[in-house]
Amino acid sequence: MSTPPAPQAEWQRLDPRMLMVYPINEIMKYIPVLLGSIIVGTTSGNPLWSLIPVTLVAGFGVARWFTTSYRIDADHVQLRSGIVQRRTLSVPRPRIRSVDVEAPLLHRALGLAVLAIGTGKQTDKGEEFKLDALDTRRIPALRAELLSHTGQFPTDQPGSPGAPHVAPHDAVTEAGVEIGHWRAAWVRYAPLSLTGLAVVAPIAGIGAQYGLIDILSESPAVQHLDDDSPPIVAIVIVGLSLFSVALVSVAACAQYLATWFGLRVIDNGATLHLRHGLFTTRQITLDLARFRGATLNDPLLLRAARAAQLEMIMTGENPRQKILPQAPRSAVERTLDELLRTRRKPNAPLGAEPASGGATGTEPASSADAPASLTKQAAPQPITGAALSTIELVRHGPAAHRRRYSKAAWPVGGLVVVLIAIALVSGPLPGWLWGLPVVFAVIMAGLAEDRYRSLGHRVLPGSTGPTWLITRRGSLDRNRDCLEAPGIIGWTIRRTYWQRRAGLATVVAATAAGKKAYLVDDIPFDQAVALIEAVTPGVQGSR
């Protein structure tokens, strides 16, 4: 006798309060068009014409609510939308990697939020699975239902199998361990990144397109600069430079506060939960079964201030999923310590990779089928984040040292050639101009030395837990990557012509997580195969 199919879940609409948000959002998106219609209506003497586009745009926003619906059954999550062209997005529930909850200011005022489902694939803007918007009181239960396959959010199914029920609160999320907490004093590190420049540069570009440069160049102050003495000109240049730095710093601090205000990082064993934001609050829930390591990022300016930022290495997620912004290095190391200490449980959810170092092609038995003694023995050894972030790395030797300086010498030589070419064409150059290559050479030599001091790697074998590959490289943007051996799916040994002459090689660890490729740069060639064998025993490197 065949089993009758499970009843399909009913289609549901978004919260009706969204009717107050959709029209406003649509009008904000088409402000330039609406301004043009207002100008046309005013000049034509009939201002009522300007109301027609506003009415159409607002009506389009209202129509979106009536044409959008969703449903969640035992196997899939579906979203049906479209006014003229109807479409249905369907996501298998086991493929859900993360749940992202955002609440812009207007949504928060109405008690609404936007829920986005991440599957680990890059999608176009129109293909994103977003439920805009839902009652915030429904979000915890819905998030738990969508992530029930991780094992952290148990579901109770007293009714039909197609409509599971969960607890209508966020107790599971709040029951985790807080491994990171934002501090207001951290805002002082915001100007040490390029976020402020990223905010100011587009504004300056728009101003330049609308004639801001012409207005400044034709101003009386600029026109009379040639008549002033050189000290006045120097003071003006210094003042403009300081003003630009102050403006970029203020923009960086504002962006930092708006994005990371109130950050909390909660680890409840199977998922990592982040919540942050000042005006637009955001909640991200990540499946820790996809966790493969972490990156401690400390660019030059942050490193000088003894600060850093922390990123996760996860399969199917943002290649640079940041979990701590610019913060004191001690706080970053403490969060990394907690993250790695609780990274894998003996009762890890199904789908997690085995925590063993070898690439032997065999799968260990699940903890549910193994004896208690074997399960206890297979538990991963505790590896502290402080050890992984401060442990001394293996230097790559004098050949790598010389290569850093030889690579830094090329730009200096290029500058000298350019100056000689200009001198041959236009005649002798001022003496001070020939001092530029000297200054440039000193700067490049300092960068070369710093790049070598940052270069290194280390393999930490695990007796009961996974083997770790730690690699560090870079100067202006330095990364210390801590990668689990089970997450590495392939190896490549690269050797350029100059590396072959120096007896060096670059080892590339390929993984499905994070940046996909993690480099051990300019390692002595005779150590390259040994490194691969140490991380993944049984994998033969080829010469």
Secondary structure, 3 states (H helix, E strand, C coil): CCCCCCCCCCCEECCHHHHHCHHHHHHHHCHHHHHHHHHHHHHCCCHHHHHHHHHHHHHHHHHHHHCCEEEECCCEEEEEECCCCCEEEEEEHHHCCEEEEEECHHHHHCCEEEEEEECCCCCCHHHCEEEEEEEHHHHHHHHHHHCHHHCCCCCECCCCCCCCECCCCCHHHHCCEEEEECCHHHHHHHHHCCHHHHHHHHHHHHHHHCCHHHHHHCCHHHHCHHHCCHHHHHHHHHHHHHHHHHHHHHHHHHHHHHHHCCCEEEECCCEEEEEECCCCEEEEEEEHHHEEEEEEECCHHHHHCCEEEEEEEEECCCCCEEEEEEEEHHHHHHHHHHHHHCCCCCCCCCCCCCCCCCCCCCCCCCCCCCCHHHHHHCCCCCCCHHHHHHCCCECCHHHHHHHHHHHHHHHHHHHHHHHHHHHHHHCCCCHHHHHHHHHHHHHHHHHHHHHHHHCEEEEECCCCCCCEEEEEECCCCCEEEEEEHHHEEEEEEECCHHHHHHCEEEEEEEECECCCEEEEEEEEHHHHHHHHHHHCCCCCCCC
